[in-house]
């Protein structure tokens, strides 16, 4: 069983490690959808959750408790890079939320 970690710490590790890939996170309230975070050289380049994309996805992220997460190394984001706030800002907001995640 995976130990729970602060979600902001996970994002920070990917940022510091300049990871390129995708982190898929289950939303505890709606297990049929995954919140998808795509990283390009550590920066969050695309977000999606159901039909919500990028900034819209950030707006609803606070509404959900996070469950299990799995990382896919090397997976590229679909489409063009998104118009998102800087990754550091996304991490800072995640840190304020105090949300936890289980890495699998």
N, C-alpha and C positions, 0 to 999 in steps of 0.2 A: 504494500500500500504506500502510495506516494505521500510525502509530507506536504502540508500546506505552506505556501510562501506568500509573502506580500507581493501582490501583482506588480506594483511599481518596481520592486527589486528585480523581478523577472525582466521587465521592459528595460531597466537600467543595464542588466547583464548583456542583453542582446545589443543595446546601443554601444556600450563600452567595447564589446567583442566584435563590433562591426559585422554582425551576422546578416546574411542574406537568406531569406526563407520565409516561411509562414507559420504563425502560431494560431491554432484553432482552439477556441475556448468555448466550452458549453455554458449556456445561460441556465442557471438552476430553475428558473420559472418557466422556461420554454425550451425543453431539450430537443425539439425538432430542428432548431436552428443553431448554428455555430457563429460566434463572433470571430471574424477572420482578420488578423493583423498581418500585414505583409511588410517585411523589412528588406531594405536595400542598403547594404553596407552600414547597418546599424540604425538607419533612419526609417521611421514608419512611413511607408510610401503609399499605402492603400488600406482602407478599412471597409468591411462590409458585415451586415447582419440582416438576413432576410433581404428585403428590398431597400433597406437603408444603406447608403454609401457614404464614406468619408466623413465630412463634417456632420451630416445628419446622424451617422452612426455614433459619433462622439457625443452628440446631444442626448441620445437615449441610453448611453452606456451606464450612467448613474442609476438607471431604473432597475438594473438586474444584479443579482448576486451571481458571482462567477463560480463555476464548478471545475471540472477537469480540463486540462489543457495539454495539447500535444504539438510538438514543433516538427516541422518538415524542412530540413536543411536544403537550401538551394532552390526552393520553389519560388517562382517569380510571380509578381503581382499581375493580375489581368489588366490590360489596357494601359493608358498613359498614367504617369504619376499624378497623384491627386493634389488638390489644393488644400493641404492640411496645415495646421499650426506646426511650429517646430517640434520635433520629437521631445526635446527637453521640456517643453510646455505640457505635452501630453503626459509625460512621466510625472511631472510636478502635480498635475491634477489627479492622476491615479494615486499618488502618494497621499494627497489630502483625503481621498475617499476611504483609504484603509482597506480596500478589498483584497481578499485572499484568493489564491488559485492553487489547484493541485496539479503539478506537472506529472505527466504520465510517460 
